[in-house]
Amino acid sequence: MPEISRFYGIIIKMIFNDNDKHHKPHVHVYYGEYEASVSLDGEVLEGKLPVKQYRILVGWMAIHEDELYEAWNKAVRSIPFEKIEPLQ
């Protein structure tokens, strides 16, 4: 599962060919013992995250929306994608 970004202890990954279970474009997010699948529009599809980290994630996703959709379109076709800049 390739890592797309990492910041403030939040790890964001995108899986190749991962459109069977969740049909919406999404990322897998890890923070400590928390795990969640979050659609690129910010909907939590499965799992949970602390509120603060969820808000940070959604803000980052809004800033990088075009890059995330580009990575998703590549990932579902098993094409490698670029990492996205973390928050500074």
C-alpha positions as CSV (number, residue, x, y, z in Angstrom):
1,M,0.0,0.0,0.0
2,P,2.0,3.1,-1.2
3,E,2.2,6.0,1.1
4,I,1.0,9.2,-0.5
5,S,1.9,11.6,2.4
6,R,2.8,11.9,6.1
7,F,2.5,14.8,8.5
8,Y,1.7,15.4,12.2
9,G,1.7,11.7,12.9
10,I,-1.0,11.1,10.2
11,I,-0.1,8.6,7.5
12,I,-2.0,8.6,4.3
13,K,-1.9,5.7,1.9
14,M,-3.6,4.8,-1.4
15,I,-4.0,1.2,-2.6
16,F,-3.7,0.1,-6.2
17,N,-6.9,-1.3,-7.7
18,D,-8.8,-0.5,-4.5
19,N,-12.3,0.4,-5.9
20,D,-14.2,-2.8,-5.1
21,K,-15.1,-2.3,-1.4
22,H,-15.5,1.5,-1.4
23,H,-16.6,2.6,-4.9
24,K,-15.7,6.2,-4.1
25,P,-12.2,7.6,-4.6
26,H,-10.6,7.4,-1.1
27,V,-7.5,7.1,1.0
28,H,-6.5,5.0,4.0
29,V,-5.5,7.1,7.0
30,Y,-3.6,6.0,10.0
31,Y,-3.0,7.9,13.2
32,G,-1.7,5.9,16.2
33,E,-4.2,3.1,16.9
34,Y,-6.8,4.8,14.7
35,E,-7.5,3.7,11.1
36,A,-10.1,5.0,8.6
37,S,-11.0,5.0,4.9
38,V,-11.9,8.5,3.9
39,S,-13.3,9.5,0.6
40,L,-11.6,12.4,-1.3
41,D,-14.7,14.5,-0.5
42,G,-14.1,14.0,3.2
43,E,-16.7,11.3,4.1
44,V,-15.5,8.7,6.5
45,L,-16.3,5.4,4.8
46,E,-15.0,3.1,7.5
47,G,-13.2,3.3,10.8
48,K,-12.6,6.5,12.8
49,L,-10.1,9.2,13.5
50,P,-9.8,11.8,16.4
51,V,-11.7,15.0,15.5
52,K,-8.5,17.1,15.4
53,Q,-6.7,14.8,13.0
54,Y,-9.8,14.4,10.9
55,R,-10.0,18.2,10.5
56,I,-6.3,18.5,9.6
57,L,-6.8,15.7,7.1
58,V,-9.8,17.3,5.4
59,G,-8.0,20.6,5.2
60,W,-5.0,18.9,3.5
61,M,-7.3,17.0,1.2
62,A,-9.0,20.3,0.1
63,I,-5.6,21.9,-0.7
64,H,-4.4,18.8,-2.7
65,E,-7.8,17.8,-4.3
66,D,-6.5,17.8,-7.9
67,E,-3.4,15.8,-6.9
68,L,-5.4,13.3,-5.0
69,Y,-7.8,12.6,-7.9
70,E,-4.8,12.3,-10.2
71,A,-3.2,9.8,-7.9
72,W,-6.5,7.9,-7.5
73,N,-7.0,7.7,-11.3
74,K,-3.5,6.2,-11.6
75,A,-3.9,3.9,-8.6
76,V,-7.0,2.2,-9.9
77,R,-5.1,1.5,-13.2
78,S,-2.0,0.2,-11.2
79,I,0.1,3.1,-12.4
80,P,2.6,4.5,-9.8
81,F,1.7,7.9,-8.5
82,E,3.7,10.7,-6.9
83,K,3.9,11.5,-3.2
84,I,2.0,14.7,-2.2
85,E,3.7,17.4,-0.1
86,P,2.9,17.2,3.6
87,L,1.7,20.1,5.7
88,Q,4.5,22.4,6.9
